[in-house]
Amino acid sequence: MKIKVNVKPLFSNYPKTVFWTLSGKEEAEERIKKTVKELRSKLSDEASILEPVLIERPEDTRKLKEDLDAVDIFLPFSVGGSSQILSAYLESFTKPIASSDMDTPAFVQ
């Protein structure tokens, strides 16, 4: 029996303050495509990458509950703005969070 780990990429484009730089929608979508493509090329076939989610406002976090049962680990990235708000929200779930800094995975919480 082969078991796969389901990885859920999350992308934050959420303002921390009015002075925080946000990516435009097209730029954010392009960075998401590029990052997911790179993840697919670097992760082993023992990992399944679930549909990525872009979080731009608080109500977007509802999207995270749609396939929550299938998620084994969250992998958050910032495409603009702050990912700290998203990371704090993710802690309310009982799923591991792979932390990333400057798009470089650092550790698993």
MMTF fields as JSON, N, C-alpha, C and O atoms, coordinates in Angstrom:
{
  "mmtfVersion": "1.0.0",
  "mmtfProducer": "UNKNOWN",
  "numBonds": 435,
  "numAtoms": 436,
  "numGroups": 109,
  "numChains": 1,
  "numModels": 1,
  "chainsPerModel": [1],
  "groupsPerChain": [109],
  "chainIdList": ["A"],
  "bondAtomList": [4, 2, 8, 6, 12, 10, 16, 14, 20, 18, 24, 22, 28, 26, 32, 30, 36, 34, 40, 38, 44, 42, 48, 46, 52, 50, 56, 54, 60, 58, 64, 62, 68, 66, 72, 70, 76, 74, 80, 78, 84, 82, 88, 86, 92, 90, 96, 94, 100, 98, 104, 102, 108, 106, 112, 110, 116, 114, 120, 118, 124, 122, 128, 126, 132, 130, 136, 134, 140, 138, 144, 142, 148, 146, 152, 150, 156, 154, 160, 158, 164, 162, 168, 166, 172, 170, 176, 174, 180, 178, 184, 182, 188, 186, 192, 190, 196, 194, 200, 198, 204, 202, 208, 206, 212, 210, 216, 214, 220, 218, 224, 222, 228, 226, 232, 230, 236, 234, 240, 238, 244, 242, 248, 246, 252, 250, 256, 254, 260, 258, 264, 262, 268, 266, 272, 270, 276, 274, 280, 278, 284, 282, 288, 286, 292, 290, 296, 294, 300, 298, 304, 302, 308, 306, 312, 310, 316, 314, 320, 318, 324, 322, 328, 326, 332, 330, 336, 334, 340, 338, 344, 342, 348, 346, 352, 350, 356, 354, 360, 358, 364, 362, 368, 366, 372, 370, 376, 374, 380, 378, 384, 382, 388, 386, 392, 390, 396, 394, 400, 398, 404, 402, 408, 406, 412, 410, 416, 414, 420, 418, 424, 422, 428, 426, 432, 430],
  "bondOrderList": [1, 1, 1, 1, 1, 1, 1, 1, 1, 1, 1, 1, 1, 1, 1, 1, 1, 1, 1, 1, 1, 1, 1, 1, 1, 1, 1, 1, 1, 1, 1, 1, 1, 1, 1, 1, 1, 1, 1, 1, 1, 1, 1, 1, 1, 1, 1, 1, 1, 1, 1, 1, 1, 1, 1, 1, 1, 1, 1, 1, 1, 1, 1, 1, 1, 1, 1, 1, 1, 1, 1, 1, 1, 1, 1, 1, 1, 1, 1, 1, 1, 1, 1, 1, 1, 1, 1, 1, 1, 1, 1, 1, 1, 1, 1, 1, 1, 1, 1, 1, 1, 1, 1, 1, 1, 1, 1, 1],
  "groupList": [{"groupName": "MET", "atomNameList": ["N", "CA", "C", "O"], "elementList": ["N", "C", "C", "O"], "formalChargeList": [0, 0, 0, 0], "bondAtomList": [1, 0, 2, 1, 3, 2], "bondOrderList": [1, 1, 2], "singleLetterCode": "M", "chemCompType": "L-PEPTIDE LINKING"}, {"groupName": "LYS", "atomNameList": ["N", "CA", "C", "O"], "elementList": ["N", "C", "C", "O"], "formalChargeList": [0, 0, 0, 0], "bondAtomList": [1, 0, 2, 1, 3, 2], "bondOrderList": [1, 1, 2], "singleLetterCode": "K", "chemCompType": "L-PEPTIDE LINKING"}, {"groupName": "ILE", "atomNameList": ["N", "CA", "C", "O"], "elementList": ["N", "C", "C", "O"], "formalChargeList": [0, 0, 0, 0], "bondAtomList": [1, 0, 2, 1, 3, 2], "bondOrderList": [1, 1, 2], "singleLetterCode": "I", "chemCompType": "L-PEPTIDE LINKING"}, {"groupName": "VAL", "atomNameList": ["N", "CA", "C", "O"], "elementList": ["N", "C", "C", "O"], "formalChargeList": [0, 0, 0, 0], "bondAtomList": [1, 0, 2, 1, 3, 2], "bondOrderList": [1, 1, 2], "singleLetterCode": "V", "chemCompType": "L-PEPTIDE LINKING"}, {"groupName": "ASN", "atomNameList": ["N", "CA", "C", "O"], "elementList": ["N", "C", "C", "O"], "formalChargeList": [0, 0, 0, 0], "bondAtomList": [1, 0, 2, 1, 3, 2], "bondOrderList": [1, 1, 2], "singleLetterCode": "N", "chemCompType": "L-PEPTIDE LINKING"}, {"groupName": "PRO", "atomNameList": ["N", "CA", "C", "O"], "elementList": ["N", "C", "C", "O"], "formalChargeList": [0, 0, 0, 0], "bondAtomList": [1, 0, 2, 1, 3, 2], "bondOrderList": [1, 1, 2], "singleLetterCode": "P", "chemCompType": "L-PEPTIDE LINKING"}, {"groupName": "LEU", "atomNameList": ["N", "CA", "C", "O"], "elementList": ["N", "C", "C", "O"], "formalChargeList": [0, 0, 0, 0], "bondAtomList": [1, 0, 2, 1, 3, 2], "bondOrderList": [1, 1, 2], "singleLetterCode": "L", "chemCompType": "L-PEPTIDE LINKING"}, {"groupName": "PHE", "atomNameList": ["N", "CA", "C", "O"], "elementList": ["N", "C", "C", "O"], "formalChargeList": [0, 0, 0, 0], "bondAtomList": [1, 0, 2, 1, 3, 2], "bondOrderList": [1, 1, 2], "singleLetterCode": "F", "chemCompType": "L-PEPTIDE LINKING"}, {"groupName": "SER", "atomNameList": ["N", "CA", "C", "O"], "elementList": ["N", "C", "C", "O"], "formalChargeList": [0, 0, 0, 0], "bondAtomList": [1, 0, 2, 1, 3, 2], "bondOrderList": [1, 1, 2], "singleLetterCode": "S", "chemCompType": "L-PEPTIDE LINKING"}, {"groupName": "TYR", "atomNameList": ["N", "CA", "C", "O"], "elementList": ["N", "C", "C", "O"], "formalChargeList": [0, 0, 0, 0], "bondAtomList": [1, 0, 2, 1, 3, 2], "bondOrderList": [1, 1, 2], "singleLetterCode": "Y", "chemCompType": "L-PEPTIDE LINKING"}, {"groupName": "THR", "atomNameList": ["N", "CA", "C", "O"], "elementList": ["N", "C", "C", "O"], "formalChargeList": [0, 0, 0, 0], "bondAtomList": [1, 0, 2, 1, 3, 2], "bondOrderList": [1, 1, 2], "singleLetterCode": "T", "chemCompType": "L-PEPTIDE LINKING"}, {"groupName": "TRP", "atomNameList": ["N", "CA", "C", "O"], "elementList": ["N", "C", "C", "O"], "formalChargeList": [0, 0, 0, 0], "bondAtomList": [1, 0, 2, 1, 3, 2], "bondOrderList": [1, 1, 2], "singleLetterCode": "W", "chemCompType": "L-PEPTIDE LINKING"}, {"groupName": "GLY", "atomNameList": ["N", "CA", "C", "O"], "elementList": ["N", "C", "C", "O"], "formalChargeList": [0, 0, 0, 0], "bondAtomList": [1, 0, 2, 1, 3, 2], "bondOrderList": [1, 1, 2], "singleLetterCode": "G", "chemCompType": "PEPTIDE LINKING"}, {"groupName": "GLU", "atomNameList": ["N", "CA", "C", "O"], "elementList": ["N", "C", "C", "O"], "formalChargeList": [0, 0, 0, 0], "bondAtomList": [1, 0, 2, 1, 3, 2], "bondOrderList": [1, 1, 2], "singleLetterCode": "E", "chemCompType": "L-PEPTIDE LINKING"}, {"groupName": "ALA", "atomNameList": ["N", "CA", "C", "O"], "elementList": ["N", "C", "C", "O"], "formalChargeList": [0, 0, 0, 0], "bondAtomList": [1, 0, 2, 1, 3, 2], "bondOrderList": [1, 1, 2], "singleLetterCode": "A", "chemCompType": "L-PEPTIDE LINKING"}, {"groupName": "ARG", "atomNameList": ["N", "CA", "C", "O"], "elementList": ["N", "C", "C", "O"], "formalChargeList": [0, 0, 0, 0], "bondAtomList": [1, 0, 2, 1, 3, 2], "bondOrderList": [1, 1, 2], "singleLetterCode": "R", "chemCompType": "L-PEPTIDE LINKING"}, {"groupName": "ASP", "atomNameList": ["N", "CA", "C", "O"], "elementList": ["N", "C", "C", "O"], "formalChargeList": [0, 0, 0, 0], "bondAtomList": [1, 0, 2, 1, 3, 2], "bondOrderList": [1, 1, 2], "singleLetterCode": "D", "chemCompType": "L-PEPTIDE LINKING"}, {"groupName": "GLN", "atomNameList": ["N", "CA", "C", "O"], "elementList": ["N", "C", "C", "O"], "formalChargeList": [0, 0, 0, 0], "bondAtomList": [1, 0, 2, 1, 3, 2], "bondOrderList": [1, 1, 2], "singleLetterCode": "Q", "chemCompType": "L-PEPTIDE LINKING"}],
  "groupTypeList": [0, 1, 2, 1, 3, 4, 3, 1, 5, 6, 7, 8, 4, 9, 5, 1, 10, 3, 7, 11, 10, 6, 8, 12, 1, 13, 13, 14, 13, 13, 15, 2, 1, 1, 10, 3, 1, 13, 6, 15, 8, 1, 6, 8, 16, 13, 14, 8, 2, 6, 13, 5, 3, 6, 2, 13, 15, 5, 13, 16, 10, 15, 1, 6, 1, 13, 16, 6, 16, 14, 3, 16, 2, 7, 6, 5, 7, 8, 3, 12, 12, 8, 8, 17, 2, 6, 8, 14, 9, 6, 13, 8, 7, 10, 1, 5, 2, 14, 8, 8, 16, 0, 16, 10, 5, 14, 7, 3, 17],
  "groupIdList": [1, 2, 3, 4, 5, 6, 7, 8, 9, 10, 11, 12, 13, 14, 15, 16, 17, 18, 19, 20, 21, 22, 23, 24, 25, 26, 27, 28, 29, 30, 31, 32, 33, 34, 35, 36, 37, 38, 39, 40, 41, 42, 43, 44, 45, 46, 47, 48, 49, 50, 51, 52, 53, 54, 55, 56, 57, 58, 59, 60, 61, 62, 63, 64, 65, 66, 67, 68, 69, 70, 71, 72, 73, 74, 75, 76, 77, 78, 79, 80, 81, 82, 83, 84, 85, 86, 87, 88, 89, 90, 91, 92, 93, 94, 95, 96, 97, 98, 99, 100, 101, 102, 103, 104, 105, 106, 107, 108, 109],
  "secStructList": [7, 7, 7, 7, 3, 3, 3, 3, 3, 3, 3, 3, 3, 3, 7, 1, 1, 6, 6, 1, 7, 7, 7, 7, 2, 2, 2, 2, 2, 2, 2, 2, 2, 2, 2, 2, 2, 2, 2, 2, 2, 2, 1, 7, 6, 6, 3, 3, 3, 7, 7, 7, 3, 3, 3, 7, 1, 4, 4, 4, 4, 4, 4, 4, 4, 6, 6, 4, 4, 4, 7, 1, 3, 3, 3, 3, 3, 3, 3, 3, 3, 7, 1, 2, 2, 2, 2, 2, 2, 2, 6, 6, 1, 1, 1, 7, 5, 3, 3, 3, 3, 6, 6, 3, 3, 3, 3, 3, 7],
  "xCoordList": [0.84, 0.0, 0.886, 1.766, 0.648, 1.436, 0.644, -0.517, 1.281, 0.641, 1.288, 2.512, 0.45, 0.947, 0.625, -0.392, 1.503, 1.29, 0.622, 1.124, -0.502, -1.223, -0.765, -1.0, -0.111, 0.444, -0.5, -0.871, -0.89, -1.792, -1.017, -0.761, -0.631, 0.052, -0.94, -2.029, -0.546, -1.356, -0.528, 0.657, -1.154, -0.446, -1.159, -2.36, -0.409, -0.958, -0.591, 0.57, -1.583, -1.386, -2.237, -3.099, -1.957, -2.792, -2.021, -0.911, -2.58, -1.83, -1.653, -2.591, -0.443, -0.172, -0.509, -1.117, -0.111, -0.438, -0.679, -0.497, -1.085, -1.313, -0.008, -0.033, 1.12, 2.408, 3.011, 4.055, 2.365, 2.875, 2.607, 1.515, 3.576, 3.427, 2.654, 2.994, 1.615, 0.845, 1.149, 1.395, 1.132, 1.281, -0.053, -1.11, 0.002, -1.216, -1.748, -1.007, -3.025, -3.665, -2.919, -2.655, -2.578, -1.875, -0.496, -0.09, 0.222, 1.555, 1.463, 2.272, 0.482, 0.302, -0.007, 0.565, -0.903, -1.261, -0.068, 0.092, 0.763, 1.959, 2.949, 3.532, 3.138, 4.042, 3.511, 4.284, 2.202, 1.594, 1.868, 2.303, 1.617, 1.872, 3.321, 3.611, 4.23, 5.663, 6.044, 6.783, 5.537, 5.871, 5.313, 6.008, 4.072, 3.465, 4.21, 4.432, 4.596, 5.364, 6.692, 7.102, 7.354, 8.62, 8.417, 9.22, 7.35, 7.048, 6.855, 7.387, 6.088, 5.83, 7.128, 7.27, 8.077, 9.332, 10.286, 11.149, 10.131, 11.088, 10.581, 11.379, 9.27, 8.741, 8.704, 8.519, 8.879, 8.844, 7.422, 6.464, 7.311, 5.98, 5.178, 4.041, 5.767, 5.058, 4.274, 3.61, 4.367, 3.616, 2.628, 2.953, 1.444, 0.407, 0.134, -0.159, 0.23, -0.004, -1.47, -1.953, -2.16, -3.57, -3.707, -2.72, -4.923, -5.203, -4.746, -5.166, -3.886, -3.427, -4.556, -5.526, -4.405, -5.394, -4.685, -3.626, -5.28, -4.78, -5.666, -6.883, -5.049, -5.765, -5.439, -4.296, -6.479, -6.289, -7.109, -6.868, -8.065, -8.913, -9.41, -9.376, -9.864, -10.262, -11.271, -11.157, -12.245, -13.263, -12.7, -13.335, -11.522, -10.893, -10.461, -10.255, -10.324, -9.892, -10.937, -10.622, -12.177, -13.212, -12.823, -13.207, -12.062, -11.624, -10.785, -10.722, -10.146, -9.27, -10.05, -9.503, -11.309, -12.115, -12.692, -13.176, -12.646, -13.271, -12.692, -13.444, -11.383, -10.77, -9.876, -8.875, -10.25, -9.448, -9.177, -8.085, -10.148, -9.951, -8.841, -8.194, -8.615, -7.588, -6.193, -5.198, -6.11, -4.827, -4.026, -4.532, -2.757, -1.845, -0.924, -0.533, -0.577, 0.329, 0.058, -0.159, 0.074, -0.063, 1.329, 2.269, 1.443, 2.702, 2.423, 2.119, 2.525, 2.2, 3.373, 4.535, 3.021, 3.974, 3.358, 2.137, 4.196, 3.723, 4.05, 5.197, 3.034, 3.273, 3.164, 3.22, 3.012, 2.901, 2.186, 1.347, 2.503, 1.865, 2.481, 3.654, 1.692, 2.177, 1.52, 0.305, 2.327, 1.769, 1.587, 1.12, 1.944, 1.833, 0.385, 0.099, -0.526, -1.942, -2.439, -3.16, -2.049, -2.439, -1.861, -2.562, -0.598, 0.039, -0.669, -0.862, -1.056, -1.776, -3.126, -3.535, -3.81, -5.1, -4.927, -5.737, -3.879, -3.637, -3.409, -3.7, -2.896, -2.647, -3.935, -3.886, -5.093, -6.366, -6.756, -7.626, -6.119, -6.357, -5.371, -4.35, -5.675, -4.771, -3.901, -3.66, -3.434, -2.589, -1.201, -1.075, -0.16, 1.182, 1.288, 0.589, 2.175, 2.43, 3.91, 4.757, 4.223, 5.616, 5.889, 5.317, 6.747, 7.032, 8.018, 8.928, 7.835, 8.768, 9.188, 8.409, 10.41, 10.959, 11.591, 12.529, 11.09, 11.612, 11.492, 12.384, 10.383, 10.09, 11.054, 11.144, 11.774, 12.67, 12.134, 12.14, 11.666, 11.14, 12.166, 13.334, 11.728, 12.647, 12.403, 13.347, 11.182, 10.916, 9.431, 8.624, 9.087, 7.685, 7.29, 7.984, 6.172, 5.688, 4.915, 4.413],
  "yCoordList": [-1.179, 0.0, 1.243, 1.389, 2.122, 3.34, 4.508, 4.727, 5.239, 6.378, 7.658, 7.761, 8.633, 9.933, 10.989, 10.913, 11.965, 13.108, 14.192, 14.555, 14.709, 15.764, 17.132, 17.506, 17.867, 19.182, 20.248, 20.207, 21.199, 22.278, 23.589, 24.188, 24.058, 25.349, 26.501, 26.518, 27.444, 28.626, 29.853, 29.92, 30.816, 32.026, 33.227, 33.412, 34.04, 35.211, 36.467, 36.676, 37.288, 38.604, 39.554, 40.272, 39.526, 40.169, 41.327, 41.121, 42.543, 43.69, 43.643, 43.346, 43.94, 44.06, 45.485, 45.696, 46.439, 47.843, 48.483, 47.845, 49.732, 50.415, 50.642, 50.945, 50.502, 50.72, 49.43, 49.466, 48.289, 46.993, 46.835, 47.153, 46.355, 46.194, 44.926, 43.84, 45.073, 43.929, 43.682, 44.62, 42.434, 42.102, 42.347, 42.226, 42.697, 42.77, 41.36, 40.388, 41.245, 39.935, 39.088, 37.912, 39.667, 38.907, 38.466, 37.327, 39.366, 39.03, 37.915, 36.987, 38.011, 36.977, 35.632, 34.614, 35.615, 34.36, 33.76, 32.54, 34.593, 34.103, 33.493, 32.442, 34.15, 33.602, 32.284, 31.376, 32.185, 30.938, 29.817, 28.734, 30.068, 29.048, 28.596, 27.401, 29.564, 29.257, 28.421, 27.444, 28.812, 28.105, 26.684, 25.748, 26.516, 25.181, 24.295, 23.114, 24.854, 24.09, 23.624, 22.479, 24.524, 24.176, 23.114, 22.19, 23.249, 22.239, 20.866, 19.867, 20.827, 19.552, 18.922, 17.699, 19.746, 19.211, 18.754, 17.908, 19.312, 19.01, 18.015, 17.335, 17.926, 16.979, 15.583, 15.425, 14.591, 13.207, 12.832, 13.546, 11.707, 11.247, 10.724, 10.281, 10.775, 10.392, 11.567, 11.435, 12.717, 13.899, 14.274, 14.263, 14.599, 15.051, 16.518, 16.872, 17.364, 18.793, 19.089, 18.919, 19.531, 19.883, 21.245, 21.958, 21.595, 22.871, 24.029, 24.119, 24.919, 26.053, 27.053, 27.127, 27.811, 28.823, 30.159, 30.236, 31.216, 32.577, 33.271, 33.351, 33.769, 34.476, 35.965, 36.387, 36.752, 38.198, 39.004, 40.197, 38.365, 39.045, 38.009, 36.814, 38.43, 37.468, 36.414, 35.248, 36.802, 35.836, 34.745, 33.706, 34.97, 33.943, 32.72, 31.647, 32.876, 31.739, 30.623, 29.489, 30.932, 29.889, 28.809, 27.648, 29.193, 28.239, 27.114, 26.017, 27.385, 26.387, 25.198, 24.104, 25.406, 24.339, 23.385, 22.309, 23.765, 22.964, 21.56, 20.599, 21.421, 20.09, 19.804, 19.096, 20.358, 20.239, 18.786, 18.467, 17.917, 16.506, 15.849, 14.917, 16.324, 15.73, 16.283, 15.679, 17.429, 18.1, 17.396, 17.145, 17.082, 16.537, 17.619, 17.576, 18.594, 19.663, 20.912, 20.828, 22.072, 23.353, 23.887, 23.734, 24.512, 25.116, 26.56, 26.817, 27.515, 28.909, 29.673, 29.472, 30.549, 31.448, 32.843, 32.989, 33.852, 35.216, 35.644, 35.546, 36.12, 36.677, 38.198, 38.867, 38.727, 40.16, 40.347, 39.527, 41.397, 41.6, 40.714, 40.349, 40.375, 39.62, 38.251, 38.129, 37.224, 35.877, 35.564, 34.477, 36.491, 36.253, 36.064, 35.241, 36.82, 36.692, 35.311, 34.658, 34.871, 33.546, 32.457, 31.51, 32.581, 31.582, 31.488, 30.392, 32.626, 32.628, 31.924, 31.18, 32.151, 31.495, 29.987, 29.212, 29.57, 28.145, 27.375, 26.181, 28.049, 27.388, 26.901, 26.068, 27.415, 26.964, 25.575, 24.925, 25.121, 23.769, 22.812, 23.239, 21.543, 20.557, 19.912, 18.705, 20.72, 20.234, 20.851, 21.993, 20.11, 20.701, 21.842, 21.867, 22.779, 23.917, 23.906, 23.996, 23.795, 23.903, 25.384, 26.035, 25.916, 27.341, 27.646, 26.861, 28.788, 29.195, 30.639, 31.462, 30.922, 32.26, 32.592, 31.921, 33.612, 33.988, 32.816, 32.582, 32.086, 30.94, 29.781, 28.912, 29.751, 28.634, 27.907, 28.476, 26.653, 25.944, 25.893, 25.577, 26.201, 26.266, 25.146, 24.457, 24.954, 23.934, 23.61, 24.33, 22.534, 22.156, 22.387, 21.942, 23.086, 23.356, 22.154, 22.162],
  "zCoordList": [0.0, 0.0, 0.0, 0.849, -0.946, -1.05, -0.451, -0.797, 0.437, 1.088, 0.583, 0.507, 0.237, -0.202, 0.85, 1.54, 0.958, 1.835, 1.0, -0.064, 1.473, 0.763, 1.254, 2.403, 0.368, 0.676, 0.13, -1.043, 0.973, 0.565, 0.518, 1.563, -0.701, -0.804, -0.584, -1.157, 0.243, 0.522, 0.204, 0.531, -0.432, -0.826, -0.234, -0.431, 0.491, 1.151, 0.371, 0.016, 0.112, -0.49, 0.349, -0.157, 1.651, 2.655, 3.283, 3.773, 3.283, 3.808, 5.316, 6.057, 5.758, 7.196, 7.637, 8.686, 6.832, 7.069, 5.712, 4.675, 5.721, 4.445, 3.691, 2.498, 4.36, 3.718, 3.169, 2.518, 3.427, 2.987, 1.498, 1.027, 0.769, -0.673, -1.0, -0.531, -1.806, -2.27, -3.735, -4.493, -4.129, -5.537, -6.221, -5.602, -7.517, -8.295, -8.506, -8.365, -8.841, -9.014, -10.043, -9.794, -11.194, -12.239, -11.768, -12.002, -11.107, -10.596, -9.553, -9.557, -8.669, -7.642, -8.287, -7.897, -9.268, -9.939, -10.672, -10.693, -11.268, -11.965, -10.968, -11.234, -9.828, -8.801, -8.245, -7.943, -8.112, -7.633, -8.628, -8.237, -9.914, -10.949, -10.928, -10.978, -10.852, -10.853, -9.624, -9.736, -8.465, -7.228, -7.229, -6.834, -7.664, -7.702, -8.697, -8.43, -9.837, -10.827, -10.223, -10.41, -9.499, -8.857, -7.769, -7.642, -6.993, -5.97, -6.609, -6.126, -7.7, -8.386, -8.879, -8.857, -9.325, -9.856, -8.748, -8.982, -7.543, -6.476, -5.434, -4.789, -5.265, -4.287, -4.893, -6.1, -4.064, -4.547, -4.945, -4.647, -5.617, -6.023, -4.831, -4.99, -3.651, -2.432, -1.841, -0.813, -2.512, -2.091, -3.186, -4.373, -2.769, -3.687, -3.375, -2.233, -4.389, -4.175, -4.453, -5.573, -3.424, -3.55, -4.222, -4.406, -4.583, -5.246, -4.354, -3.201, -4.877, -4.064, -3.809, -4.563, -2.735, -2.368, -2.198, -1.576, -2.759, -2.58, -1.551, -1.722, -0.487, 0.58, 0.455, 0.631, 0.145, 0.002, 1.004, 1.192, 1.638, 2.622, 3.628, 3.336, 4.789, 5.823, 5.35, 5.727, 4.539, 4.11, 3.192, 3.01, 2.615, 1.769, 2.571, 2.005, 3.884, 4.706, 4.714, 5.074, 4.323, 4.235, 3.232, 3.381, 2.213, 1.185, 1.79, 1.235, 2.917, 3.535, 4.088, 4.222, 4.404, 5.002, 3.96, 4.313, 2.674, 1.623, 1.515, 1.35, 1.605, 1.507, 2.716, 2.609, 3.85, 5.066, 5.457, 5.927, 5.268, 5.631, 4.82, 5.299, 3.603, 2.734, 3.012, 2.612, 3.695, 3.923, 5.019, 6.112, 4.7, 5.708, 6.258, 7.425, 5.41, 5.829, 4.989, 3.78, 5.654, 4.965, 4.635, 5.415, 3.476, 3.05, 2.63, 1.465, 3.581, 3.264, 2.64, 2.991, 1.707, 1.06, 1.032, 1.086, 0.95, 0.762, -0.661, -1.098, -1.382, -2.714, -2.662, -3.693, -1.477, -1.237, 0.088, 0.461, 0.789, 2.077, 3.141, 3.059, 4.126, 5.277, 5.349, 5.196, 5.583, 5.765, 7.247, 7.589, 8.133, 9.578, 10.013, 10.882, 9.415, 9.762, 9.366, 10.121, 8.174, 7.697, 8.591, 8.948, 8.953, 9.82, 11.163, 11.689, 11.718, 12.996, 12.852, 13.744, 11.744, 11.506, 11.348, 11.857, 10.647, 10.403, 11.696, 11.771, 12.699, 13.979, 14.641, 15.545, 14.197, 14.766, 14.258, 14.836, 13.184, 12.674, 13.339, 13.877, 13.301, 13.905, 12.84, 12.868, 11.907, 10.816, 10.955, 11.398, 10.583, 10.596, 9.587, 8.574, 9.888, 9.008, 8.667, 9.556, 7.387, 6.962, 6.807, 5.932, 7.638, 7.608, 6.501, 6.231, 5.861, 4.815, 5.047, 5.527, 4.704, 4.822, 3.486, 3.055, 2.836, 1.514, 0.536, -0.28, 0.631, -0.241, -0.056, -0.924, 1.054, 1.35, 2.574, 3.665, 2.43, 3.596, 4.72, 4.492, 5.922, 7.052, 8.061, 8.446, 8.488, 9.495, 9.501, 8.913, 10.162, 10.315, 11.757, 12.671, 11.971, 13.326, 13.82, 14.944]
}
